[in-house]
């Protein structure tokens, strides 16, 4: 196995792996242990989208409805919502694992089987959109379709078989929408913000400088990025400025596929984490120092929400307890150590992970571990929100149907 690994890694990369193994430390902690933070929702978390228990699944009559569909590398997910003050109310939702990117890393194309699974899921979405008579919608596809040779062929096939017109969005727009969805979680004390969106096929990182933004307006400043951003551009009207952003073509599925021939669980984890870190060197804040008290990471992904649920020892996932939860680097490290200790079989039996996700959760936390090794923090805010929410906020903001957020 070691000979096989050496063929796949360059010498420098392999030497770094040996250093970790020799130190018997799979999760290096280059930070000072911080005070464990008591889980509590930040003051700004009130702007989170809420599910109306009375109307979920029913057909509202009074307000304009909006829809957002995200076709990702692993899942097809959709939200239908209506404006509700400064936020929105979820009326109906859909989520299905389609594994669209299965085999993409090796073949460069989407398989017929995965495309058929995807179209079956989209037929359900089409029925829901018709049921609710949705006129305002954005239906998008991301990394798997961006990379696949036959991505546009799938878009045509989807339109012909379901009537849905999906668009393949750029990595920049995907990053922009991730930022927009997380705006309500930005804390008043934050002057340096890193938003991380760990997807199935890619991971987006966006570093935003808020030092010149009034503390009471920092969340609002992020919510006003729906018109787009460019790294190095002038600040928006609130003073928020994107220092840099990057889309790394490694997500939970693609990273997992690269090392699926490595049998050793801990060794695979270490390799995945180190490979991801090497991809960060062109990200300008890679060597940037920061004050931990004023630095916040917002993580949006199934990886981050699962880690939070494990930290809280939930028997069943509960979005109300997870979304907005602050975690420290040391708390996240402990959960990762627990996953490694459980091993494959233990993770399969964990009700928060299960058989289908036991391998993907390890590639996800390998990415998370690499980020925290570089940028340790006392407050990583867990965001159970992402591209769909960003699409909804963007549409509603453009139509001026949302009230300004009051901080």
C-alpha positions as CSV (number, residue, x, y, z in Angstrom):
1,X,0.0,0.0,0.0
2,X,2.8,2.4,0.9
3,X,4.5,1.9,-2.6
4,X,1.2,2.6,-4.2
5,X,0.8,5.8,-2.2
6,X,4.3,7.0,-3.1
7,X,3.5,6.6,-6.8
8,X,0.5,8.8,-6.3
9,X,2.1,11.5,-4.2
10,X,5.1,13.7,-4.9
11,X,8.1,13.3,-2.6
12,X,7.3,16.5,-0.6
13,X,3.7,15.4,0.0
14,X,4.8,11.9,1.1
15,X,7.4,13.3,3.5
16,X,4.7,15.5,5.2
17,X,2.6,12.4,5.7
18,X,5.5,10.6,7.3
19,X,6.0,13.4,9.7
20,X,2.3,13.1,10.8
21,X,2.5,9.4,11.2
22,X,5.8,9.5,13.1
23,X,4.3,11.9,15.5
24,X,1.2,9.7,15.9
25,X,-0.9,12.8,15.4
26,X,-3.5,12.6,12.7
27,X,-5.1,15.9,13.6
28,X,-2.3,18.5,14.2
29,X,-3.3,21.4,16.5
30,X,-1.2,24.4,15.7
31,X,-3.3,26.6,17.9
32,X,-3.7,27.3,21.6
33,X,-6.6,25.5,23.1
34,X,-9.4,27.9,23.4
35,X,-12.2,28.0,26.0
36,X,-15.0,25.7,25.1
37,X,-18.0,27.8,24.1
38,X,-21.4,27.0,25.4
39,X,-23.7,26.3,22.4
40,X,-26.0,29.2,21.8
41,X,-27.6,30.9,18.8
42,X,-25.9,34.2,17.8
43,X,-28.0,37.3,18.1
44,X,-28.2,37.6,14.3
45,X,-29.5,34.1,13.7
46,X,-33.1,35.2,13.9
47,X,-32.9,35.9,10.1
48,X,-32.7,32.2,9.4
49,X,-35.4,30.9,7.0
50,X,-38.1,29.3,9.0
51,X,-40.5,26.5,8.1
52,X,-44.1,27.2,8.6
53,X,-45.5,24.1,10.2
54,X,-49.1,25.1,9.4
55,X,-48.5,25.6,5.7
56,X,-45.7,23.1,4.9
57,X,-46.9,20.9,2.0
58,X,-50.1,23.0,1.5
59,X,-50.9,25.5,-1.2
60,X,-50.8,29.1,0.0
61,X,-53.0,31.5,-1.8
62,X,-52.0,35.0,-0.7
63,X,-48.3,35.7,-1.5
64,X,-46.0,35.3,-4.5
65,X,-44.0,32.1,-4.1
66,X,-40.3,31.6,-5.1
67,X,-38.4,28.4,-5.8
68,X,-34.7,27.5,-5.8
69,X,-33.3,24.2,-7.0
70,X,-29.7,23.1,-6.5
71,X,-28.5,20.1,-8.6
72,X,-25.2,19.2,-7.0
73,X,-22.6,16.4,-7.3
74,X,-24.4,14.3,-4.7
75,X,-27.9,15.7,-4.2
76,X,-30.9,17.3,-5.9
77,X,-32.5,19.8,-3.5
78,X,-35.3,22.3,-3.8
79,X,-37.0,24.9,-1.7
80,X,-40.3,26.7,-2.2
81,X,-40.8,29.8,0.0
82,X,-42.6,33.1,0.4
83,X,-41.2,36.4,1.7
84,X,-41.7,37.0,5.4
85,X,-40.4,40.3,6.6
86,X,-36.6,40.3,6.5
87,X,-36.5,36.5,5.9
88,X,-38.6,33.9,4.1
89,X,-41.0,31.2,5.1
90,X,-40.4,27.7,3.7
91,X,-43.6,26.3,2.2
92,X,-42.3,23.0,0.7
93,X,-39.0,21.3,0.2
94,X,-37.4,18.4,-1.6
95,X,-34.1,16.5,-1.2
96,X,-32.9,13.4,-2.9
97,X,-29.4,11.7,-3.1
98,X,-28.8,11.3,-6.9
99,X,-25.0,10.8,-6.8
100,X,-24.7,12.6,-10.1
101,X,-20.9,12.8,-9.9
102,X,-20.4,9.1,-9.3
103,X,-17.4,8.1,-11.5
104,X,-16.8,11.6,-12.8
105,X,-13.3,11.8,-11.4
106,X,-12.2,8.8,-13.5
107,X,-14.2,9.2,-16.7
108,X,-14.7,12.9,-17.0
109,X,-18.4,12.3,-17.9
110,X,-21.7,11.8,-16.1
111,X,-22.8,8.2,-16.4
112,X,-26.2,7.3,-17.9
113,X,-27.2,5.7,-14.7
114,X,-26.6,8.8,-12.6
115,X,-28.3,11.0,-15.2
116,X,-31.4,8.8,-15.1
117,X,-31.4,8.9,-11.3
118,X,-31.2,12.7,-11.5
119,X,-34.0,13.0,-14.0
120,X,-36.3,10.9,-11.9
121,X,-35.7,13.3,-9.0
122,X,-36.3,16.3,-11.2
123,X,-39.6,14.9,-12.3
124,X,-40.8,15.2,-8.7
125,X,-39.5,18.7,-8.6
126,X,-41.3,19.6,-11.8
127,X,-44.6,18.2,-10.3
128,X,-44.2,20.4,-7.2
129,X,-43.4,23.5,-9.2
130,X,-46.6,22.9,-11.2
131,X,-48.7,22.1,-8.1
132,X,-47.7,25.5,-6.5
133,X,-47.9,27.3,-9.8
134,X,-44.4,28.8,-9.3
135,X,-43.4,31.6,-11.7
136,X,-40.4,33.0,-9.8
137,X,-37.6,30.4,-9.8
138,X,-34.0,29.7,-10.3
139,X,-32.9,26.2,-11.1
140,X,-29.1,25.7,-11.1
141,X,-26.5,23.0,-11.5
142,X,-23.0,23.2,-10.1
143,X,-19.6,21.6,-10.1
144,X,-20.4,18.1,-11.6
145,X,-22.1,19.7,-14.6
146,X,-19.4,22.4,-14.9
147,X,-16.7,19.7,-15.1
148,X,-18.4,16.9,-17.1
149,X,-17.9,16.7,-20.8
150,X,-21.6,15.9,-21.2
151,X,-22.9,18.5,-18.7
152,X,-24.8,20.5,-21.3
153,X,-26.1,17.3,-22.8
154,X,-27.7,16.6,-19.4
155,X,-29.3,20.1,-19.3
156,X,-30.9,19.4,-22.7
157,X,-32.1,16.0,-21.6
158,X,-33.6,17.4,-18.4
159,X,-35.5,20.0,-20.4
160,X,-36.8,17.5,-22.9
161,X,-37.9,15.0,-20.3
162,X,-39.1,17.3,-17.4
163,X,-39.7,20.7,-18.9
164,X,-37.3,22.2,-16.4
165,X,-34.6,24.6,-17.7
166,X,-31.6,24.4,-15.5
167,X,-28.5,26.7,-15.8
168,X,-25.0,25.7,-15.0
169,X,-23.7,28.5,-12.8
170,X,-20.1,29.6,-12.5
171,X,-17.9,28.9,-9.5
172,X,-17.9,32.6,-8.7
173,X,-21.7,32.8,-8.6
174,X,-21.8,29.7,-6.4
175,X,-19.4,31.4,-4.0
176,X,-21.5,34.6,-4.0
177,X,-24.7,32.7,-3.2
178,X,-23.0,30.8,-0.4
179,X,-22.0,34.2,1.2
180,X,-25.5,35.6,0.8
181,X,-27.2,32.7,2.5
182,X,-24.9,33.0,5.5
183,X,-25.2,36.7,6.0
184,X,-27.6,36.5,9.0
185,X,-25.1,34.5,11.0
186,X,-22.4,37.2,10.9
187,X,-21.7,38.5,14.4
188,X,-21.2,42.1,15.4
189,X,-17.7,41.4,16.7
190,X,-16.5,39.9,13.4
191,X,-14.1,42.0,11.4
192,X,-12.6,39.2,9.3
193,X,-14.9,36.6,7.9
194,X,-14.2,33.3,6.1
195,X,-17.2,31.6,4.5
196,X,-16.6,27.9,3.6
197,X,-19.0,25.9,1.4
198,X,-18.0,22.2,1.3
199,X,-19.8,20.7,-1.6
200,X,-19.8,17.3,-3.3
201,X,-17.5,18.3,-6.2
202,X,-15.9,21.5,-5.0
203,X,-15.2,23.7,-2.0
204,X,-15.6,27.5,-2.1
205,X,-13.8,29.8,0.3
206,X,-14.5,33.5,0.5
207,X,-12.6,35.9,2.8
208,X,-14.4,39.2,3.6
209,X,-12.9,42.2,5.3
210,X,-15.5,43.9,7.6
211,X,-13.1,46.0,9.6
212,X,-14.5,49.3,8.0
213,X,-18.1,48.2,8.5
214,X,-20.1,49.5,11.5
215,X,-20.6,46.6,13.9
216,X,-24.3,47.0,13.8
217,X,-24.4,46.7,10.0
218,X,-22.0,43.8,9.4
219,X,-24.7,41.2,8.8
220,X,-26.6,43.6,6.6
221,X,-23.4,44.3,4.6
222,X,-23.1,40.6,3.7
223,X,-26.8,40.5,2.7
224,X,-26.2,43.3,0.2
225,X,-23.7,41.2,-1.8
226,X,-26.5,39.7,-4.0
227,X,-25.3,41.9,-6.9
228,X,-22.0,40.0,-7.0
229,X,-18.4,40.5,-5.9
230,X,-14.9,40.5,-7.3
231,X,-11.9,39.9,-5.1
232,X,-9.8,43.1,-4.9
233,X,-12.8,45.3,-5.9
234,X,-14.0,48.4,-4.0
235,X,-16.0,47.7,-0.9
236,X,-19.8,47.7,-1.2
237,X,-21.8,50.6,0.2
238,X,-21.5,49.3,3.8
239,X,-17.7,48.9,3.6
240,X,-17.5,45.1,3.2
241,X,-14.7,44.0,0.8
242,X,-13.9,40.5,-0.6
243,X,-10.1,40.1,-0.1
244,X,-10.1,36.9,-2.1
245,X,-12.1,33.9,-3.1
246,X,-11.3,30.5,-4.5
247,X,-13.2,27.4,-5.8
248,X,-11.2,24.2,-5.2
249,X,-12.3,21.3,-7.4
250,X,-12.3,19.0,-4.4
251,X,-15.5,18.2,-2.5
252,X,-16.6,15.3,-0.3
253,X,-17.3,13.1,-3.3
254,X,-14.3,13.9,-5.5
255,X,-11.8,13.8,-2.7
256,X,-13.2,10.5,-1.5
257,X,-13.0,9.0,-5.0
258,X,-9.3,10.0,-5.3
259,X,-8.4,7.7,-2.3
260,X,-10.9,5.0,-2.6
261,X,-8.2,2.4,-3.1
262,X,-6.5,3.2,0.3
263,X,-7.6,0.7,2.8
264,X,-6.2,2.3,6.0
265,X,-9.0,4.5,7.4
266,X,-6.7,6.9,9.3
267,X,-4.1,7.0,6.5
268,X,-6.7,7.9,3.9
269,X,-8.0,10.6,6.2
270,X,-4.5,12.1,6.6
271,X,-3.8,12.0,2.9
272,X,-7.1,13.7,2.0
273,X,-6.5,16.5,4.5
274,X,-2.9,17.1,3.3
275,X,-4.0,17.1,-0.4
276,X,-6.7,19.7,0.3
277,X,-4.3,21.9,2.2
278,X,-1.9,21.9,-0.8
279,X,-4.7,23.4,-3.0
280,X,-5.0,26.4,-0.6
281,X,-1.6,27.9,-1.3
282,X,-2.8,30.2,-4.0
283,X,-5.5,31.6,-1.8
284,X,-4.1,35.0,-0.7
285,X,-5.2,34.7,3.0
286,X,-3.3,31.4,3.3
287,X,-0.4,33.1,5.1
288,X,-2.5,35.8,6.7
289,X,-2.4,36.2,10.5
290,X,-5.6,37.1,12.3
291,X,-6.9,37.9,15.8
292,X,-9.0,35.0,16.9
293,X,-11.4,37.2,18.9
294,X,-12.4,39.1,15.8
295,X,-12.3,36.2,13.3
296,X,-15.3,34.1,12.4
297,X,-15.7,31.1,10.0
298,X,-19.1,30.2,8.7
299,X,-19.3,26.7,7.5
300,X,-22.2,25.6,5.2
301,X,-22.4,21.9,4.2
302,X,-23.7,18.6,5.3
303,X,-20.3,17.9,6.8
304,X,-20.4,20.9,9.1
305,X,-24.0,20.3,10.2
306,X,-23.3,16.6,10.9
307,X,-20.3,17.5,13.0
308,X,-22.4,19.9,15.0
309,X,-25.1,17.3,15.5
310,X,-22.5,14.8,16.7
311,X,-21.0,17.4,19.0
312,X,-24.5,17.9,20.6
313,X,-25.0,14.1,20.7
314,X,-28.3,14.3,19.0
315,X,-30.2,11.1,18.4
316,X,-31.9,12.6,15.4
317,X,-30.9,15.6,13.4
318,X,-32.6,18.9,14.5
319,X,-32.0,21.9,12.4
320,X,-33.2,24.3,15.1
321,X,-30.4,23.1,17.4
322,X,-27.7,23.0,14.7
323,X,-28.2,26.1,12.6
324,X,-26.3,29.1,14.1
325,X,-24.4,26.9,16.6
326,X,-20.9,28.2,17.4
327,X,-18.1,25.7,17.7
328,X,-14.4,26.0,18.5
329,X,-11.5,24.3,16.8
330,X,-11.0,22.0,19.7
331,X,-14.6,20.9,19.8
332,X,-14.5,20.1,16.1
333,X,-11.2,18.2,16.6
334,X,-12.8,16.1,19.3
335,X,-15.7,15.0,16.9
336,X,-13.2,14.2,14.2
337,X,-11.2,12.0,16.6
338,X,-14.4,10.3,17.6
339,X,-15.2,9.5,13.9
340,X,-11.7,8.0,13.5
341,X,-12.1,6.0,16.6
342,X,-15.4,4.6,15.5
343,X,-14.0,3.4,12.2
344,X,-16.0,2.5,9.1
345,X,-18.4,0.1,10.9
346,X,-19.0,2.4,13.8
347,X,-19.8,5.3,11.5
348,X,-22.2,3.1,9.5
349,X,-24.1,2.4,12.7
350,X,-24.2,6.0,13.7
351,X,-27.8,7.3,13.0
352,X,-26.4,10.7,12.1
353,X,-24.1,9.3,9.4
354,X,-25.2,5.9,8.1
355,X,-23.9,3.5,5.5
356,X,-24.1,5.8,2.5
357,X,-22.4,8.8,4.1
358,X,-19.7,7.1,6.3
359,X,-17.0,7.6,3.7
360,X,-18.1,11.1,2.6
361,X,-18.2,12.4,6.1
362,X,-14.5,11.5,6.4
363,X,-13.5,13.4,3.3
364,X,-15.6,16.3,4.5
365,X,-13.9,16.5,7.9
366,X,-10.5,16.1,6.2
367,X,-11.3,19.3,4.4
368,X,-12.5,20.9,7.6
369,X,-9.4,19.8,9.5
370,X,-7.1,21.3,6.9
371,X,-8.9,24.7,7.2
372,X,-8.8,24.7,11.0
373,X,-5.1,23.8,10.9
374,X,-4.4,26.9,8.9
375,X,-7.1,29.2,10.5
376,X,-7.9,28.1,14.0
377,X,-10.9,29.9,15.5
378,X,-12.9,30.1,18.7
379,X,-16.1,30.5,16.6
380,X,-17.0,28.5,13.6
381,X,-20.7,29.1,13.0
382,X,-22.6,26.2,11.7
383,X,-24.9,27.1,8.8
384,X,-27.7,24.7,7.8
385,X,-28.3,26.8,4.7
386,X,-26.5,27.2,1.4
387,X,-27.0,27.6,-2.3
388,X,-30.8,27.2,-2.2
389,X,-31.2,29.9,0.5
390,X,-28.8,32.2,-1.4
391,X,-30.9,31.7,-4.6
392,X,-34.1,32.6,-2.7
393,X,-32.5,35.7,-1.0
394,X,-31.1,36.8,-4.3
395,X,-34.4,36.6,-6.1
396,X,-36.4,38.3,-3.3
397,X,-33.8,41.0,-2.8
398,X,-33.8,41.8,-6.6
399,X,-37.6,42.1,-6.4
400,X,-37.4,44.2,-3.2
401,X,-39.9,42.1,-1.3
402,X,-37.7,41.6,1.8
403,X,-37.7,44.2,4.6
404,X,-34.3,45.5,5.7
405,X,-32.7,43.4,8.5
406,X,-32.9,45.2,11.8
407,X,-29.9,44.5,13.9
